[in-house]
Amino acid sequence: MTSPASNKSVLVVAHAAETGVDQALRLAATEFAAAGWEVISTDEFEGQPVDLVLVLGGDGTLLRAAELVHDQGTPLLGVNLGHLGFLAECEGGELAAAIDRAVSGNYRIESRSTLAVRAAVPDGQVWHSWALNEVTVEKAMPERMVEVMLSVDGQDLGSYGCDGLVIATATGSTGHAYSGGGPVVWPDLSVLVVVPLAAHALFNRPLLVAPYSTVTIEVALDSRSPALAICDGRRSRALPAGGRMEVTVGSQDVNLVRFGGQPFGERLVRKFALPVRSWRAVGAARAAGGLEGDR
């Protein structure tokens, strides 16, 4: 552990139900205290500036932490205690080493672009929000489709009867947008990924939209279902018939702590367990020891 620092603070955000979280919390408190850092729990946090956020959990816990310090741009160090942990930098067994590097400043910042969301309803109310992964417009009635119009920079592109639409960042391209058939986008690309969900339309392919563009989704006046606008699965607003939502690239990035130079492709293969060996190589390996090899 490095020598104690002064006037430094860390906000610890943990998923209470994850296996090993109590042990991780005790270790984090001990290690940061030894380095002279003030440790702040979410119960104690009142929006005060902090130097670092330690996230103990999975991607959902990291989204919660990003929400708490979004206006500050505080670096987030994700330690995966969950299943996938795509945004985390390390696993639970590496916690002590990760804290040591964090308190010594031995890390780099990876900035992830966000979405700025503005939703207006016919009675004049306006809702502003943001998202790191995605904003979705989803049907509010499970038994009916929602009718929406999609436009980019004022140009109508398609009218859909659908389950909804996803507008994602590159970060969110591996989440809801991916499960809806969208592409995986490398995180250093600042684009908007638009993916219709179960759309009854000929033009229902995913779109990649420029970072300076505005994507608009409007719920048709004759829609058979109202909609919900949902940001990162955490913040939502009803979007009735005639409601309109505009999405642009946000002005405030989310900053993630990174230790090494692990390429995104390597992270993708590891987290999704992608089959990177060809069937021929697998066949040759199985044929070793006298079995007939591939031809």
N, C-alpha and C positions, 0 to 999 in steps of 0.2 A: 504494500500500500504506500502511496506517495505521502509526503509530509502534509500536515493539516493545512487546509486553506481557510480563509476567513471571508465572512460576508457572502457566502454562497448558499443557495437553497435549492432543494429538489422537491418537486411534487410527485408523490407516488400514487399511481392509479392502478388498482388491482381488481381482477375478477375474483370475487370471494369464493366462487364455487369451483374454481379450477384446482386440480390435484397439485399439491405442493405449494400452494400460495402462502400458507402461514409460515412455512420454513423460509420461503423466498423473502417475505416481508421482514422477518427477523434478521436475515442476513443483510438485506439492504439497509436496515436501520443501523446495524453494527458497523458496516463498512463506510457508510456516509458519515456517521458520527466520528469515526476514527480519522476521517479526512477533514473534519471541522465544518461539515455542511449541516445546515438545518434541514430536517426532514419534515415535510408537510403532507398530511393525509388529505384525502378529498373532503372529509368532514370538517377539516380546519381551513380549507382553501376558500378564500373570499375574493378571488380575482387579483390578488397581489402579484407583482412581477416575480418570476422565479427564473433560475438559470437553466434548469433542466427538468424534463418530465420523464420519470421512469415508469414504463408501462409493463405490468406483469399480467399476461393473459394472451388473448388472441387478437385477431384483427378488429373484432367488435369493441374490445377494450381500448384499442388504439384510437378508434373513431371517437369513443367517448372522451378520451384524453385530449384529442385534437379539438373537440368542441369546447373544452374548458379553457384552453389557452389560445384559441384561434386568433384573437385580436393582437396577441403579443408576439406571435411567430416563434415561440420558444421551441428549442430542439426537443424531439421526442426520441427516447431510446426504448425500442420495443424488445422485450424478452418473452419469447413464446412459451406459454404454459398450456396452450390450447392444442388444436388439431392441425390446422394449416399454418397459421401465422405468417401469411405471405409478406406482410409489411414489417415484421420483426427483424431485427438485425442478428439475434442470436437465440439459442435455446436456453432452457432453465439451468442446465448444468454449467453454463458459461457465465452465470450471473456475477460471481465475484470478480472474474477477469474483466468483464464488461464495465463494472463500476470503477475498477482501478483505472481503466483507460479513460472513462468519462471524467473523473475528477482531475485527472492530469491533463485533460484537454487533447488527448491523443485520438482524435477522430476528425472526420470531415462531415460536412452538411450536404445532404441531398435534398434539394427543394422540389416539392411536388405541386403542380398547379392545381387549382381548385375551380369550382363553378360558383358564379354569382347568380342567384335566383330571384326573380321578381314575379309574383303572382297577383293578378288583379281579378276581382269578381264583379258582377254587374252592379252591385249596390255601392261600388266605389271603394271598398276596402282594398288595401294593398298589403301584401305580405312579402317581406324580404328575408332571404335565408342564404345558405351556402352549402356546398358539399365537397368532400374530398374524393369520394368514390363516384357517386352518381345521384341524380335526381330522377325519380320515376313519376310518370303520370299513370295511375292505375285505376281500373274500374272499381267503383265503390260497391257495386251490386254483383256478387259472384255469379248470379244466373244470367246476367246480361252483358253485352259488349258496350264499350264506351266509344262514341263517335268523335274523332278528333281530326283537326287539320294541322299538318306539319308545314312550316315554312322556314326558310333560311334567308336572312337579310331582306325580308319583305316579300320574297318570292314563294308563293304556295307551291309545294312539291307533291303533296298527296293527302287525300282524305281517307282515313282508315276507320273501319269497324274492328276493334281489337281488344285485347286484354289490357293493353297499355303501351307506353313507349319508355325506353330508358335513354337518358342522356348522360354519358359517363366521361370522366377524364381518362387519360392514359392509365393512371393508377387504378381506376375502377374497371378498366377493360378486362381484368381477370376475374371479375365478380359477376354481378347480375347481368351485365351486358354480354359477357362470355357465355353464360348459360342460355341466353336468348339467341345465340348464333352470331354474335359480334366478333370482331378480330381481336387478337392480343396485340396491344400497342406498347412499344418500349417507352418507359416513363419519362425520358427526356424529350419526348414529343409533346408539345402543347397543342393538342387537338381536342375536338369534341366528337365523341363516338355516339351516334344515334342509332338505336336498335328498336324496331317495332316488335311487339310481343304478340304472337298468334294473330297476325293481321290478315283480315279478309280483303286483300288488295293485290293487284298484279305487281305494283311497284312497292315491294315490301323488304327490300334488301337493306342491310346496314349501311350507314353513311359515315364518312370521316369529313369533318367540317373544320375549316380554317379557324385559328385561335382568335382572329379579329372579328368573326362573324357572330350574329345573334340568331339563336334557334328559338322559334316560337311554336308553342303547342296551344291550340284553342279548342275547347270542348264545344261541339256543335250545339246549337240551340235545340235541335230535335234529338239529341243523344238519348238513348234508352237507359243510360246509367250516368249518374254524376261521377266525378273522379276525385281522386286524392293525389295531391302532390306530396311526395315523400323524399326527404333529403337524407341520404346515408342510412335509411331505415330508422332514423332517430327523431327527425323533426318533420311534422306533416301539417297540411292545410287542406281543407275541403275545397274542391274546385268544381262548382256546379255548372250546369249548362250555360254557355256564354262566358265562362271563365277563361282566362288567358295567362299563360306563363311564358316568360322570356328568360333565356339562359345564355350567359356569356362566360368567358374565362374570368375568374375572379382576380382581384388585385392583391390578395394576401395568400401567399403560398403556405404550405405546411412543410416544416423542416424536419427531416428524419436524420438521426445519427447513424453514420456508417463508419465502420472500422477499416475494412479492407477494400480492395478493388474488385470485388466479385461482380462479374458481368451479369446483367439482367437475365441473359439467356441461361446462364448456369443456375441462377435462382429458380427460373421457370422449370427447368428440367428436374431439379431436386424437389421442389414443392409439389409439382404435379406428377412426379414419378413418370416422366415421359419415356416411352420405349425408344431409346436412341440407338440401340443395336439393331442392325438389319436382320431380317429373317434368315438371310444366308449365313451371317456370322453365328447366329444362334444355332442353326442347323449344323454348321461345321464343328461347333463346340460339343454338341451332343454326339457327333459322330466320332469323336476322339476315342482311341482305345480299340480300334479295329472295326468300328462300325463304318458303314459306307458314308462318305462325306457328301457335301453338296456338289452339284455339277454345273 
